[in-house]
Amino acid sequence: MTTTNWTSTRQDFDRQGYAIARHVIDPDLIAEGRAHVEWLMAKHPDLRPEALGHTLMSHDAFWVRLVSDPRLLDLVEAFIGPNIALFASHYIAKQPYDGQPVLWHQDGSYWPLEPMEVVTLWLAFDDSMRENGCLRVLPGTQNVALQEMHRRTDVTNVLSSAIDDNFVDESAAVDVILAAGDVSIHHPNIIHGSDANTSPLWRRGLTIRYIPTSTEILHPGPDLWPSCFHLRGNAVPGINVYRPFPKYSPETSIPFRGCQEWATKQ
C-alpha cells in the first residue's frame, strides 16, 4: 500500500514523460549501493562500469533486495499499479574523467516486451549534474512512436547506437539534476541521453525497469530471463515465469543490512 502521495509526480510524468521524486532512499542504503558497484567492478574487471547489467543479478541478493525496496515499489505503484515485476536493472556508473556518454535514444526500442507497459526508475547514488554527465531528456517526446535505433561507432558510447538526429532538438533538452537518494522516473518512449563524464566526480546510478505482471517478456529459449522477479501483488497466470529470490551468500552478494534474513529466504 502506498504510504506517500505521488499524485503530483505522476502528473508531471504524464505531462512531460519524466518526473523526479526527491529523498526516496536513505544515505545508508545509498552507501551500500556504492559498495555494490565497487564489488561488481572487482568481480567483473572485464566490464566497464557503465556495463554492469541485468545478466549479473540472478543470484545477487543485495541487488534484488535493492530493487524490491518498499519505498521504490510504493513509487512504482503510482505508475503501473499494485502488481509489479522486474524486467531489468542496470548500473550506469560513469567513473571520473572517463565516463562514456549515452547517445540520444528511446529505451523501449531495445526491449522484448508485450505490451510496452513499463516504467524506468533511475536511482542516483551520487549527486548527478551536468558536470558529471547527468541524464538529459527531451520533454514531451513520450508521444513519439518508438523508432529504430541506428548503430553509432563514430563516438565511443555506452549503447553503440542512437536515434536518428531528425528526432532530436537539443535546444529543448532538460538536465535532470539529482541528489544522491533521489529518483527520476521516465517513459519508455521519451528521448533521452547523457554526456560523457570528464569531471573528477563519480556519477553512479541504477536503472530499474518495472513492469506490471500483465506485461510479457518475449524471451526465446528455455532459460529464464535473468532478471525476471515478481516483486509485489499478484502474478498473471501464463504471462511470465519468475525466478525465486536469491539467498544471500558472500560469493554472490555483498553483505548488507538484513542479509542474514536473505540467507534462508525461500
N, C-alpha and C positions, 0 to 999 in steps of 0.2 A: 504494500500500500504506500502510495507516495506521501512523504512527510513534508515536502516543500512544494509550494505553488509555483510551477514553472509556466504558468499561462502566458506571461509577457514574453518569456523566452521562446515559446512556441509561436507566438505572434510574429516575433522578429524573424524566425526561421521561415514561416510561411510567406512573409513579405520579401525577404532578401535572399533566401536559400541557405543562410547560415545564421548562427546565433552564438552568443557567448554566455556561459554560466560561470560565475566567479566563486572562488573559495570552496570548491566541491570536495577536494581531497586534502587531508591534513598533512602537515610537514613530515611527520614520522613515516607515513606510507610513501610520500614522495621520496624521502631519503632511501627507503628500501627499493624503490623503483630505480633510482640512480645506481645503487649497488647491483641491481639485477642487470643493468646494461653493462657494467664493468665485468660481471661474471660471464655474461653471454659473449662478450668480446674476447675474454680469455679462453673460453671454451671453444670458440669458433674463430680462430685467428685468420682463417682463410676468407672470412666475410668482412666486408666493410661495415662500419657501424650503422650505415643507412639501410642495411640489408638484413636486419635481424627480424625475420618474418614468421608467419603463422606455421610454417612447416617445422619449426623448432619447439612448438609449445605443447605437443600432445601429452607429454609426461611431466610437464613443468608445473608443479603445484602452485608456486608463487604466481606465475603468470595467470593461471586460471582463477586463483583467489583474487587477484587484482581486478580482472575484467568482470568478476561477479560481485564486486563490492556493492552493497545495497544502495549506497549514495549514487553510484553510476546507474544502477538499474532503475532507481526511482526517477532519475532524469530521463532515461531512455523511454520509460513507460509513457511519459507525456507525448512521445512522438510516434511510437509504434504499438502502444497498448500493453496489456499485462502479460502476454505470452511471448517470452523473449528467449532467443537463442543467439549464440555467437556464430558468425560466419568466419571472421578472420581478425587478426590483430598483428600489428607490425610496428616495431620501433624504427623511427627515422631519427637517428642520432647523428647530428652534424658536429663533428669534432672541430676544435679551434683551428682556424686558418685553412682547413682542408675539407669542410663540409660541402658536399655536392649539391647543386640546385636540382629542383624538381620542375620540369618544364610544364607549361600550361596543359591541362588535361581534364577529363571527366572520369571520375572513379568508375562509374557504372559501366563504362565501355570495356573494362577489363574483366568483369565479373560474371560467372556462370550461375545467375540467379533468375528464378521464375516464380512469381512476378518480381520486378525490380523494386521491391519494398524493403528498404534497408536504410539505416541511418549511421553515420560515422561520428564517433566522438574522438576528439584529439586532445589527449591529456598532457598538459605541459609539466615536465619535470625540472625545467629551468625557465627563468624569465625568457620570453620569446618576443623578439623585437626585430625591426628592420635590419639592425646591425649584424645580428647572428642568423639571419635567414628565416624569418618568421613566415608563417602561412600568409599567402595573399589570395584574395578572392575577387571575382567579378560579380558583384551583387546583381541578382535578378536572372542570372543565366541558368538557374534551375529550370527555367522554362524552355531551354534549348534542348532539342531531342539529342539523344546520345549519338555521338559521331564516332567514326573510325579513327583510332589513333595511328599516327604515321611514325615510322621509325626515324629517330633522330640521333645521329652519332657525330654530327659536326661539333656539338658541345657535349662534354662529358656530363652525364646527368643520371639521376637515380633510376628512372624508368626506361631510358633509351628510346623514348617515344614522346609524342606531343600531339595536341590537336592542331588542325590547320590554322595558320595565322589569321585567316579571314574571320575567325570566330573570336579573336582576341582584341580588345580595346584596352590597352594598358593604362590609358588616361583615366579609366573608370575603376582601376584596381584599388582595393582597400587592404591595408595591412592589418592583420588580426594580431593585436598586441595582447599577450597573455602573461600573467604572473604564474610562477610555479604553483600548481594545485588548481589552476583554472582549467576549464574545458571549453573547446569550441565544438559546435555541432554543425554538420553540413550534409546537404542533399547529394545523392549520387550523381545528379546531372550538373551541379554547379561547376563552372570552370575555375580552376584554382591552380596554384603552383607555389614555389618559394625560390628565393635566390640562394646562391652559394653563401656559406659562412666563411668570411675572410677575417672575422674578428678573433680576439683572444678568448672568447667565451664559448662554452658548450651550448648547444641547443638540442636537448634531448626531449623527445615527445613520443607518445604511444598512440597510434591509431587503433581504434576498436570499432569493428563493423558488426552492428547488431541487426538481427532480422526478427520479424515476427515468426512464430513457429508455422505459419501458413505459407512462408516462402521456402521454396525448394532449392537446394544446392544441386545443380546439374553436374554431378561428378561422375565421370565414366570409370569403369573398372570396379573390382571387388573390394578395394581398400576403402576404409572410412576416410572422409575428409579430415585432415589433421587437426583442424581447429573447430570442429562442429560439436558444441556443448549446449545442452539445454540448461538455461540459467534461471528461469522464473516462469511460473504459471503452468499452463497445460500444453503438451505437445499435440500435434495434429497427426492422427494415425496415417501411416503410408507416405508421409512427406519426407522426413529425414531420419537417418539412423544416427543417434548421438553417442559420442564417446563417454565412457564413465569418467568422473572426475579423477584426476591422478592423485595417488597417495604421495605424501611428502617423503622424499629421500634426498640425502645430501649429494647423491650422484646426479640427480636430475633437477634440483632446485636449490636456490639459495635458502638459508634459514630465514624465517620471518616470524613476526608475532603471530602466535596461534598455529605454528607449523606442526606442533605435536598432535593437534586435533586432526590435521590432514594426514598424519602418518597412518591412521587407522580408518580413514574415510572409506565408506562403502560406495 
